[in-house]
Each structure stands twice: as C-alpha cells, then as structure tokens.
Amino acid sequence: MENIIEISNLSYRYNQSSHRSLDSVSFNVKRGEFLAIIGPNASGKSTLCNALVGLIPYFFVGAKEGKVLVNGKNVDETDISDLSAVAGLVFQNPFNQLSYTTETVAEELAYGLGNRGVAREEMLKKIDEVAKRISLTDLLNQNPLELSGGQVQRVAFGSTFILEPQILVLDEFTTQLDPRGSDELMQLIKSLNQEGVTIIIVDHDMERVAKYANRVLVLNEGRVMQIGTPREVFTKENAKKYQIDLPEFVKLSYLLKEKNYWQGEIAFTEKEALNMLKEIKLC
C-alpha cells in the first residue's frame, strides 16, 4: 500500500519559543491507515497535526526544517486550499473551528462547501447527510454560539467531515463529549476508515487507542520515540521509558500475572483481556 504521508527530518520551533516543538521527526503513513499519536503534554502532538495540514508553515510563524509530503505533494510548495481538499483537521478546542460568521449550524456546516463553490442543491444534500450521521439534525437551525461544548464539538467535526477529505487529522477531538457521544463519533470514524479514509488521531484515552488504531506513534519532547502496533507499544517498559499510560486491561493483565493468577500472555486487546478473565473465572 502506498504512502499518503511522508515526513522526513521535520523540525519546528515557534518564534516565541527557545526550544524545538518537533525535533528531527520522520515517519510515513500508509493510505487507509489508522494511526494514533500519543505522548505526554507538550510533546509536540498538536504541532505535528498542524504541520500535516499546512497550518505550518502557512499560519504559524517559526523556524521549520525537513519535508512533509501529503499525497505526494510538498506542503511548503502547495496552496493551502489544495491541501484542505486532501487533509482536514479537527482542533482540540472546537470553538477555534467555528467561522463566527454564520447564524445557524446548517450555515456553519456549509461554510467550507460555499468556499469551494458547491451548488446549493448538492450542499443541502450533504448537510442533511452529515447532520444525520453525527446527530445534528435537530440543531440545524440553532445558532452555533448557543450550543453546549459537546454540540460545538460535533459541529466542528461535521464542518471538516462534510468536505470529504482523504485524510482526517483529529487532535483530541472528543474532549467536550460525554462517553456515549465519544463512542458514537469513534464508531463513525472507524467506519470512515473502513471506507478508505486515512485517520490520524491524537488521544489520551489508551483504551480507545488500543481498540481502534493499527499503529501507534509515541512522541516525547518533540521526538519520535517509537512507532508500532498497540501490542508493540503498550508494554510496561515503554510506559516507564516514554511517560505514556497503558490501557486499563493491559495494567490488569500485568497485575494478575505478577500475582500468579495468570500464566499466559499479556492481553493487549479487549478481546484477549475478556478471554483471560473468563479463563481464570473472574468474568
């Protein structure tokens, strides 16, 4: 499978900072992959997201080195409007995503489509389809500024999703949602991934990362510490070395093994954990 993203020796320092937020970062993402980016606070995760969609160098000011190729095109040499047709970003703070120029949720969802010159009939059809998929139908006539944080988060996601990007970059995009709302959106994202959309997600929920991601990239102090499958990344040794948390079922597996309740392999998936608990008659 071909690479849809190629990053070579990417370093970046914001103008107001004395240190690099990213330091010699190199990795590739396959088309249709589901990649999770994890790491402690201030490890460079959001900066990396900004670099993937062209906000670096076109919006943020700083010193950049290295190369970012998205769909075969160098980000530094590609118009931001062309990049937005390929890669879409959902911000960690959904209020930063609003245009603040619209009076209804429907208009907010249509904002990007209008900039692309999409015909009104097609625009209305897309708004209706997206609203149904992310539970916004009853809010289409509401003012975006009168919504709850969780509702704004859905609108922020919808305004990116409606543009049908080949790559969805999601920077802790469920922070304002309750567990049920988060699960609903994650199910939608998984279905989009199965349809061929490349997903890159920054998340602190390790259970979610282990459940959905094909690969996990660990960032610390702006550097790539490790990249591999959840099974390869979520070990006690890596957790201690890279300051990352482990999924609760992985912690439970280690604990049961240490207490001699379990003699088999450590469970790195929910299914494996359930089978382990059944075998030792704890479930």
SELUM-702829 format. One record per residue (C-alpha): residue number from 1; residue in one letter; x, y, z. Coordinates in pm, 1 decimal, always signed. Example, Ala and Ser with C-alpha at 12.3 -4.5 7.8 and 13.67 -1.06 7.14 Angstrom:
<rs>
+-----+------+----------+----------+----------+
!  nr ! rest !        X !        Y !        Z !
+-----+------+----------+----------+----------+
!   1 !    A !  +1230.0 !   -450.0 !   +780.0 !
!   2 !    S !  +1367.0 !   -106.0 !   +714.0 !
+-----+------+----------+----------+----------+
</rs>
This chain:
<rs>
+-----+------+----------+----------+----------+
!  nr ! rest !        X !        Y !        Z !
+-----+------+----------+----------+----------+
!   1 !    M !     +0.0 !     +0.0 !     +0.0 !
!   2 !    E !   +134.3 !   +343.2 !    -93.3 !
!   3 !    N !   +227.5 !   +618.4 !   +148.7 !
!   4 !    I !    -17.6 !   +907.5 !   +166.7 !
!   5 !    I !   +203.1 !  +1099.9 !   +413.9 !
!   6 !    E !   +583.4 !  +1106.7 !   +420.8 !
!   7 !    I !   +771.1 !  +1309.4 !   +681.9 !
!   8 !    S !  +1149.7 !  +1342.0 !   +667.8 !
!   9 !    N !  +1361.0 !  +1507.2 !   +940.7 !
!  10 !    L !  +1087.2 !  +1754.5 !  +1035.2 !
!  11 !    S !  +1190.6 !  +2007.7 !  +1298.4 !
!  12 !    Y !   +994.5 !  +2312.9 !  +1407.8 !
!  13 !    R !  +1041.3 !  +2592.8 !  +1659.7 !
!  14 !    Y !   +776.0 !  +2857.1 !  +1722.3 !
!  15 !    N !   +911.5 !  +3211.3 !  +1709.7 !
!  16 !    Q !   +828.0 !  +3280.3 !  +2074.4 !
!  17 !    S !   +990.7 !  +2957.5 !  +2194.2 !
!  18 !    S !  +1351.6 !  +2883.3 !  +2285.0 !
!  19 !    H !  +1325.5 !  +2510.5 !  +2206.5 !
!  20 !    R !  +1200.6 !  +2292.8 !  +1923.3 !
!  21 !    S !   +846.9 !  +2158.3 !  +1943.7 !
!  22 !    L !   +942.0 !  +1895.5 !  +1685.4 !
!  23 !    D !  +1294.2 !  +1760.6 !  +1652.4 !
!  24 !    S !  +1402.2 !  +1550.3 !  +1351.2 !
!  25 !    V !  +1067.7 !  +1371.1 !  +1315.4 !
!  26 !    S !  +1049.9 !  +1107.0 !  +1040.3 !
!  27 !    F !   +772.9 !   +855.8 !   +964.3 !
!  28 !    N !   +529.5 !   +751.2 !   +690.7 !
!  29 !    V !   +155.8 !   +685.1 !   +691.8 !
!  30 !    K !     +0.4 !   +435.3 !   +453.6 !
!  31 !    R !   -315.5 !   +522.7 !   +263.5 !
!  32 !    G !   -615.4 !   +395.8 !   +461.6 !
!  33 !    E !   -419.5 !   +354.8 !   +785.1 !
!  34 !    F !   -548.3 !   +438.6 !  +1134.9 !
!  35 !    L !   -257.4 !   +598.5 !  +1323.2 !
!  36 !    A !   -275.5 !   +718.4 !  +1683.1 !
!  37 !    I !    -27.0 !   +974.3 !  +1817.3 !
!  38 !    I !    +31.9 !   +961.1 !  +2192.2 !
!  39 !    G !   +271.9 !  +1112.6 !  +2441.9 !
!  40 !    P !   +287.9 !  +1339.5 !  +2746.8 !
!  41 !    N !   +170.1 !  +1701.6 !  +2741.8 !
!  42 !    A !   +390.2 !  +1940.5 !  +2540.5 !
!  43 !    S !   +544.5 !  +1653.3 !  +2347.0 !
!  44 !    G !   +466.6 !  +1810.9 !  +2006.8 !
!  45 !    K !   +144.9 !  +1628.2 !  +1915.4 !
!  46 !    S !    -61.9 !  +1935.0 !  +1817.4 !
!  47 !    T !   +234.5 !  +2088.6 !  +1635.5 !
!  48 !    L !   +266.5 !  +1772.1 !  +1429.8 !
!  49 !    C !   -104.5 !  +1788.5 !  +1343.6 !
!  50 !    N !    -63.1 !  +2149.2 !  +1229.9 !
!  51 !    A !   +228.2 !  +2050.5 !  +1007.8 !
!  52 !    L !    +28.5 !  +1771.5 !   +843.0 !
!  53 !    V !   -246.6 !  +2004.7 !   +718.1 !
!  54 !    G !    -34.2 !  +2304.7 !   +621.4 !
!  55 !    L !   -103.3 !  +2534.2 !   +916.9 !
!  56 !    I !   +272.8 !  +2507.0 !   +948.2 !
!  57 !    P !   +413.5 !  +2698.4 !   +761.7 !
!  58 !    Y !   +111.3 !  +2895.8 !   +632.1 !
!  59 !    F !    -44.7 !  +3008.9 !   +960.6 !
!  60 !    F !   +203.2 !  +2965.9 !  +1244.4 !
!  61 !    V !   +530.2 !  +3157.8 !  +1235.3 !
!  62 !    G !   +852.6 !  +2978.9 !  +1321.5 !
!  63 !    A !  +1166.5 !  +2804.0 !  +1201.5 !
!  64 !    K !  +1097.3 !  +2487.2 !  +1002.7 !
!  65 !    E !  +1334.8 !  +2225.6 !   +865.6 !
!  66 !    G !  +1269.0 !  +1899.0 !   +686.5 !
!  67 !    K !   +999.8 !  +1788.3 !   +446.5 !
!  68 !    V !   +630.5 !  +1697.8 !   +470.6 !
!  69 !    L !   +471.0 !  +1527.9 !   +170.3 !
!  70 !    V !    +92.7 !  +1486.8 !   +165.7 !
!  71 !    N !    -45.6 !  +1276.9 !   -117.3 !
!  72 !    G !   +289.7 !  +1314.9 !   -292.0 !
!  73 !    K !   +297.6 !  +1696.9 !   -271.1 !
!  74 !    N !   +536.4 !  +1906.0 !    -64.3 !
!  75 !    V !   +330.1 !  +2103.4 !   +188.7 !
!  76 !    D !   +565.0 !  +2403.3 !   +157.8 !
!  77 !    E !   +500.5 !  +2421.5 !   -217.5 !
!  78 !    T !   +125.5 !  +2352.1 !   -218.7 !
!  79 !    D !   -155.2 !  +2604.4 !   -190.3 !
!  80 !    I !   -343.0 !  +2574.1 !   +139.0 !
!  81 !    S !   -676.2 !  +2541.6 !    -45.7 !
!  82 !    D !   -541.1 !  +2241.5 !   -236.7 !
!  83 !    L !   -415.0 !  +2086.0 !    +87.5 !
!  84 !    S !   -754.3 !  +2129.8 !   +254.5 !
!  85 !    A !   -911.3 !  +1918.4 !    -18.8 !
!  86 !    V !   -687.4 !  +1628.6 !    +85.7 !
!  87 !    A !   -637.6 !  +1666.3 !   +462.9 !
!  88 !    G !   -880.6 !  +1805.3 !   +719.6 !
!  89 !    L !   -804.1 !  +1890.8 !  +1082.3 !
!  90 !    V !  -1044.6 !  +1889.2 !  +1377.2 !
!  91 !    F !   -897.9 !  +2106.5 !  +1652.6 !
!  92 !    Q !   -863.7 !  +2013.4 !  +2017.6 !
!  93 !    N !  -1065.8 !  +2324.5 !  +2109.4 !
!  94 !    P !  -1383.6 !  +2311.9 !  +1894.2 !
!  95 !    F !  -1451.4 !  +2683.2 !  +1946.6 !
!  96 !    N !  -1137.0 !  +2754.3 !  +1743.7 !
!  97 !    Q !  -1300.2 !  +2575.2 !  +1449.6 !
!  98 !    L !  -1610.4 !  +2793.7 !  +1423.8 !
!  99 !    S !  -1613.7 !  +3056.5 !  +1147.6 !
! 100 !    Y !  -1804.5 !  +3307.6 !  +1366.8 !
! 101 !    T !  -1974.0 !  +3435.4 !  +1051.2 !
! 102 !    T !  -2284.1 !  +3211.9 !  +1046.7 !
! 103 !    E !  -2616.4 !  +3224.9 !  +1227.0 !
! 104 !    T !  -2713.5 !  +2857.4 !  +1213.3 !
! 105 !    V !  -2548.2 !  +2517.1 !  +1240.1 !
! 106 !    A !  -2655.9 !  +2442.7 !   +882.0 !
! 107 !    E !  -2471.7 !  +2751.6 !   +759.7 !
! 108 !    E !  -2165.9 !  +2655.7 !   +962.4 !
! 109 !    L !  -2159.7 !  +2310.1 !   +804.9 !
! 110 !    A !  -2199.4 !  +2469.9 !   +462.5 !
! 111 !    Y !  -1922.9 !  +2726.4 !   +511.9 !
! 112 !    G !  -1642.0 !  +2522.0 !   +357.7 !
! 113 !    L !  -1865.9 !  +2394.4 !    +79.4 !
! 114 !    G !  -1955.4 !  +2752.4 !    -10.9 !
! 115 !    N !  -1587.6 !  +2843.0 !    -34.6 !
! 116 !    R !  -1545.7 !  +2559.5 !   -282.3 !
! 117 !    G !  -1838.8 !  +2673.1 !   -494.5 !
! 118 !    V !  -2054.2 !  +2365.8 !   -433.9 !
! 119 !    A !  -2401.4 !  +2400.3 !   -590.3 !
! 120 !    R !  -2684.9 !  +2477.8 !   -346.8 !
! 121 !    E !  -2877.4 !  +2155.7 !   -417.5 !
! 122 !    E !  -2571.6 !  +1939.6 !   -353.3 !
! 123 !    M !  -2482.9 !  +2148.7 !    -48.8 !
! 124 !    L !  -2823.8 !  +2091.7 !   +111.0 !
! 125 !    K !  -2799.3 !  +1719.2 !    +43.3 !
! 126 !    K !  -2456.1 !  +1698.1 !   +208.6 !
! 127 !    I !  -2571.9 !  +1898.7 !   +511.5 !
! 128 !    D !  -2865.2 !  +1662.8 !   +560.5 !
! 129 !    E !  -2646.8 !  +1350.5 !   +527.4 !
! 130 !    V !  -2377.3 !  +1474.8 !   +766.5 !
! 131 !    A !  -2628.8 !  +1602.0 !  +1022.0 !
! 132 !    K !  -2791.8 !  +1257.8 !  +1035.5 !
! 133 !    R !  -2460.4 !  +1076.4 !  +1075.0 !
! 134 !    I !  -2340.4 !  +1292.0 !  +1365.7 !
! 135 !    S !  -2676.2 !  +1360.2 !  +1537.7 !
! 136 !    L !  -2712.2 !  +1727.4 !  +1447.6 !
! 137 !    T !  -3044.0 !  +1719.5 !  +1262.2 !
! 138 !    D !  -3239.7 !  +1878.1 !  +1548.6 !
! 139 !    L !  -2980.8 !  +2156.9 !  +1581.3 !
! 140 !    L !  -2950.7 !  +2272.3 !  +1220.1 !
! 141 !    N !  -3142.5 !  +2594.6 !  +1284.7 !
! 142 !    Q !  -2964.9 !  +2674.4 !  +1614.1 !
! 143 !    N !  -2700.9 !  +2945.3 !  +1647.1 !
! 144 !    P !  -2358.8 !  +2773.2 !  +1688.8 !
! 145 !    L !  -2270.6 !  +3017.5 !  +1967.8 !
! 146 !    E !  -2568.6 !  +2899.0 !  +2174.0 !
! 147 !    L !  -2469.4 !  +2531.5 !  +2176.7 !
! 148 !    S !  -2306.6 !  +2328.0 !  +2452.0 !
! 149 !    G !  -1940.0 !  +2234.0 !  +2427.5 !
! 150 !    G !  -2024.4 !  +1881.1 !  +2316.8 !
! 151 !    Q !  -2261.6 !  +2008.9 !  +2047.3 !
! 152 !    V !  -1998.8 !  +2253.2 !  +1920.4 !
! 153 !    Q !  -1754.2 !  +1962.9 !  +1905.4 !
! 154 !    R !  -1993.3 !  +1773.9 !  +1678.1 !
! 155 !    V !  -2033.1 !  +2082.3 !  +1458.4 !
! 156 !    A !  -1654.8 !  +2123.7 !  +1440.2 !
! 157 !    F !  -1616.9 !  +1762.7 !  +1332.3 !
! 158 !    G !  -1905.0 !  +1794.4 !  +1085.2 !
! 159 !    S !  -1758.7 !  +2106.0 !   +922.5 !
! 160 !    T !  -1443.7 !  +1907.0 !   +840.1 !
! 161 !    F !  -1610.7 !  +1573.3 !   +766.2 !
! 162 !    I !  -1852.4 !  +1732.6 !   +516.3 !
! 163 !    L !  -1560.5 !  +1827.3 !   +289.4 !
! 164 !    E !  -1479.6 !  +1456.4 !   +243.5 !
! 165 !    P !  -1100.7 !  +1475.8 !   +293.1 !
! 166 !    Q !   -884.4 !  +1173.6 !   +215.1 !
! 167 !    I !   -707.0 !  +1227.2 !   +549.3 !
! 168 !    L !   -878.4 !  +1317.8 !   +877.2 !
! 169 !    V !   -646.4 !  +1456.5 !  +1145.1 !
! 170 !    L !   -821.7 !  +1459.0 !  +1483.9 !
! 171 !    D !   -649.1 !  +1641.6 !  +1769.4 !
! 172 !    E !   -817.7 !  +1521.8 !  +2091.8 !
! 173 !    F !  -1148.5 !  +1594.8 !  +1924.1 !
! 174 !    T !  -1374.7 !  +1436.1 !  +2189.8 !
! 175 !    T !  -1268.3 !  +1644.5 !  +2492.0 !
! 176 !    Q !  -1610.9 !  +1812.0 !  +2520.7 !
! 177 !    L !  -1816.0 !  +1495.0 !  +2464.9 !
! 178 !    D !  -1957.8 !  +1252.3 !  +2718.5 !
! 179 !    P !  -1856.3 !   +882.5 !  +2688.9 !
! 180 !    R !  -2160.9 !   +792.7 !  +2480.7 !
! 181 !    G !  -2102.1 !  +1080.0 !  +2238.3 !
! 182 !    S !  -1734.2 !   +990.2 !  +2211.3 !
! 183 !    D !  -1817.3 !   +628.2 !  +2133.3 !
! 184 !    E !  -2066.4 !   +733.1 !  +1864.9 !
! 185 !    L !  -1812.0 !   +950.4 !  +1687.1 !
! 186 !    M !  -1541.1 !   +686.6 !  +1717.6 !
! 187 !    Q !  -1769.4 !   +431.4 !  +1555.3 !
! 188 !    L !  -1828.8 !   +676.5 !  +1270.0 !
! 189 !    I !  -1455.7 !   +737.1 !  +1232.8 !
! 190 !    K !  -1389.5 !   +364.2 !  +1226.3 !
! 191 !    S !  -1648.4 !   +322.5 !   +950.9 !
! 192 !    L !  -1486.6 !   +606.3 !   +753.5 !
! 193 !    N !  -1151.6 !   +434.0 !   +793.9 !
! 194 !    Q !  -1301.9 !   +110.2 !   +662.9 !
! 195 !    E !  -1426.5 !   +310.4 !   +362.9 !
! 196 !    G !  -1068.6 !   +413.7 !   +287.5 !
! 197 !    V !  -1022.5 !   +742.9 !   +475.2 !
! 198 !    T !   -681.7 !   +772.5 !   +642.7 !
! 199 !    I !   -721.9 !   +855.6 !  +1012.2 !
! 200 !    I !   -461.3 !  +1025.4 !  +1231.6 !
! 201 !    I !   -579.6 !  +1078.6 !  +1586.8 !
! 202 !    V !   -419.8 !  +1237.4 !  +1893.0 !
! 203 !    D !   -571.6 !  +1084.5 !  +2204.6 !
! 204 !    H !   -507.8 !  +1037.6 !  +2576.9 !
! 205 !    D !   -759.6 !   +752.4 !  +2604.4 !
! 206 !    M !   -536.5 !   +447.5 !  +2576.9 !
! 207 !    E !   -828.3 !   +202.4 !  +2568.4 !
! 208 !    R !   -956.7 !   +382.5 !  +2261.5 !
! 209 !    V !   -612.5 !   +388.9 !  +2102.4 !
! 210 !    A !   -565.0 !    +14.8 !  +2157.8 !
! 211 !    K !   -912.4 !    -60.8 !  +2024.0 !
! 212 !    Y !   -905.6 !   +140.4 !  +1701.6 !
! 213 !    A !   -550.1 !   +215.9 !  +1588.6 !
! 214 !    N !   -348.3 !     -0.6 !  +1350.8 !
! 215 !    R !    -27.8 !   +171.7 !  +1458.0 !
! 216 !    V !    +73.2 !   +397.2 !  +1745.8 !
! 217 !    L !   +336.0 !   +670.6 !  +1732.6 !
! 218 !    V !   +492.0 !   +779.3 !  +2063.2 !
! 219 !    L !   +615.9 !  +1139.1 !  +2083.6 !
! 220 !    N !   +822.6 !  +1278.3 !  +2368.6 !
! 221 !    E !   +997.1 !  +1616.9 !  +2374.7 !
! 222 !    G !   +930.1 !  +1655.9 !  +2003.5 !
! 223 !    R !  +1095.5 !  +1329.3 !  +1902.9 !
! 224 !    V !   +955.0 !  +1000.9 !  +1775.6 !
! 225 !    M !  +1033.1 !   +750.5 !  +2049.4 !
! 226 !    Q !   +860.4 !   +451.4 !  +1892.6 !
! 227 !    I !   +612.5 !   +358.5 !  +1624.0 !
! 228 !    G !   +445.0 !    +19.6 !  +1604.0 !
! 229 !    T !   +130.3 !   -179.2 !  +1668.8 !
! 230 !    P !    -53.9 !   -132.5 !  +2000.5 !
! 231 !    R !    +87.4 !   -469.6 !  +2105.9 !
! 232 !    E !   +441.3 !   -348.9 !  +2039.9 !
! 233 !    V !   +395.6 !     -9.1 !  +2206.5 !
! 234 !    F !   +192.2 !    -87.5 !  +2518.5 !
! 235 !    T !   +446.2 !   -259.1 !  +2739.5 !
! 236 !    K !   +547.8 !   -172.4 !  +3094.9 !
! 237 !    E !   +897.8 !    -94.4 !  +2977.6 !
! 238 !    N !   +775.8 !   +155.3 !  +2718.1 !
! 239 !    A !   +531.1 !   +314.4 !  +2962.3 !
! 240 !    K !   +811.2 !   +382.2 !  +3206.5 !
! 241 !    K !  +1061.1 !   +493.3 !  +2944.2 !
! 242 !    Y !   +834.8 !   +722.0 !  +2738.2 !
! 243 !    Q !   +595.5 !   +854.6 !  +3008.0 !
! 244 !    I !   +285.5 !   +705.6 !  +2847.6 !
! 245 !    D !    -12.1 !   +545.3 !  +3015.5 !
! 246 !    L !   -131.1 !   +191.2 !  +2946.4 !
! 247 !    P !   -484.8 !    +70.1 !  +2873.7 !
! 248 !    E !   -653.5 !    -45.0 !  +3194.7 !
! 249 !    F !   -691.0 !   -403.1 !  +3070.2 !
! 250 !    V !   -317.5 !   -414.8 !  +2997.7 !
! 251 !    K !   -243.8 !   -292.5 !  +3351.9 !
! 252 !    L !   -481.9 !   -558.6 !  +3485.2 !
! 253 !    S !   -305.5 !   -827.1 !  +3282.8 !
! 254 !    Y !    +32.1 !   -733.4 !  +3427.3 !
! 255 !    L !   -111.0 !   -722.7 !  +3779.7 !
! 256 !    L !   -275.2 !  -1064.9 !  +3752.7 !
! 257 !    K !    +41.9 !  -1211.5 !  +3608.1 !
! 258 !    E !   +252.0 !  -1062.2 !  +3890.0 !
! 259 !    K !     +9.9 !  -1209.6 !  +4148.0 !
! 260 !    N !    +31.3 !  -1550.4 !  +3976.4 !
! 261 !    Y !   -337.3 !  -1552.4 !  +3882.3 !
! 262 !    W !   -247.0 !  -1574.0 !  +3514.9 !
! 263 !    Q !    +33.1 !  -1764.3 !  +3345.8 !
! 264 !    G !    -43.1 !  -1681.8 !  +2983.0 !
! 265 !    E !    +46.0 !  -1390.6 !  +2755.9 !
! 266 !    I !    -30.8 !  -1029.0 !  +2846.0 !
! 267 !    A !   -363.4 !   -916.1 !  +2696.8 !
! 268 !    F !   -317.1 !   -627.2 !  +2454.5 !
! 269 !    T !   -674.0 !   -621.5 !  +2317.6 !
! 270 !    E !  -1012.8 !   -608.0 !  +2488.0 !
! 271 !    K !  -1099.5 !   -949.3 !  +2342.7 !
! 272 !    E !   -781.8 !  -1104.7 !  +2480.7 !
! 273 !    A !   -849.9 !   -947.0 !  +2821.3 !
! 274 !    L !  -1204.7 !  -1084.1 !  +2828.1 !
! 275 !    N !  -1083.2 !  -1432.0 !  +2736.1 !
! 276 !    M !   -818.2 !  -1410.6 !  +3008.8 !
! 277 !    L !  -1076.1 !  -1312.0 !  +3274.5 !
! 278 !    K !  -1308.6 !  -1592.5 !  +3165.6 !
! 279 !    E !  -1028.8 !  -1845.6 !  +3187.8 !
! 280 !    I !   -941.9 !  -1750.5 !  +3543.8 !
! 281 !    K !  -1315.0 !  -1728.8 !  +3624.1 !
! 282 !    L !  -1321.0 !  -1356.9 !  +3706.7 !
! 283 !    C !  -1578.1 !  -1279.2 !  +3440.0 !
+-----+------+----------+----------+----------+
</rs>
